[in-house]
Structure formats: structure tokens, C-alpha cells
């Protein structure tokens, strides 16, 4: 609680429309200052394991999304089911939802995680994103347009649904 008030970290809660099948507890913390986080963990200057790099990359995407929604009536959540399906981020503005999956890798072709497919089948969003290191493409899954987006495009491309 104090770390939120002092802007050290932010906690996002799960997105759920069906409380029985989706997990509504277990919020996820993200850090406002990754350098301070890494220093506190004693890994300042080198991250080590790929899972550590993946978390830091996901945290970076969190910070970019948080910046996009700071003056909007948009919620930032994640999605997880009891069947272990998970989508990293869900932007919600009114009835519009946008799932965002984060992949810390260089994609060579369309790789669509089972969890993201599950979210798309369940909620039929207009748009969905897979943010990655450098692959760019677009395809359709049913009525959803899926964008493969290099992370640096988040600096100028707005993913926030219209209000």
C-alpha cells in the first residue's frame, strides 16, 4: 500500500466479467522505476535469466500503456482464468476491451498464444495486440483484428479504445 502511495509500484487487478470462471484476486505489481527495482534486487547492470528480461520488458510495456491512459477513463487490467489462460494486459473503456499480449522475443511469423485466442473467442474484441521486439503484421481472427506490434511503436501508436 505504501509503495503505491509513494509511486514505487502500481498494482493492477484482474479483468473479469464471469467471476465464477475467471480469477478475480491475485493482483500483479508493476514498478514505476525499473532501475530502483533492479538495484534493490542486486541485479543492477545485468538482468541474467530470460524470464527476468521478460518481466522487465512486460513492465516497460506497462509503463507505456499507463502513460497512454493517464488522462482517460480507461482501466488497465490483466486476464486470468482458473484454467491458467492469461493475457498480460486488458484495456477497458466502457464496453470496449483491448487485450494485449507481451512477448519478449523476435517473432518471425504469426504466433498466437492459446490464452489470447481464448480471450478473443470469449469477448470478441474489435482489436487485439501482440507486442513484441520487432515483428509487424495484421490478421483477422473471426471479427477481431490482431496486430503484431513492435514495442517501440507504442511511443506513437495509441492502443486505447475510443471513449
Steps between C-alpha positions, in 0.01 A plus 500: 500500500777748594697411190198601289459829685867583450486403131748213530259252350150465369272201542263395226206277568345229285239571234191283542149493366432144620620482860442124525738403220753782522737582780413827669772503765880490484583847367830549315755766606689711245778741585513868407880505517665188360849623587407526868337158485806340340734670746294379798522145363874530446478457124582854399691499170417142401171315497616142467222253426264528201198495734645803679539681166144403410363651821695823451375522139141441615548769766623740230183435297297561818665841538433591136134397530462684830626815329240460222206473740598752767245763392229261382219302657672173412581214735815292471464139616625153418293188433542157653269200521494204735613292198828698505424706187653847536522822300759750623289815469138593429405861429136567580314814403126471542396184315814499285779263599843459343714199599877545480744210515868581556775281352866570568626345180559563135209339322556368149136415431157518661509317832168539679497376860215270601402739780459794264292287263285400796444866598414592139249213473342591831473881468526571123694827532533721192880508540770299673877547515810290537780737599842355420855606421479565126229312304219695334195353328120489513253215470136421577369250752124487454393865545817606685791674329823375655800731476857381549668814625868575569526651848651828381182579305325548836681832520272643230219247440205524736345167604238660721145430383288806414290637784 
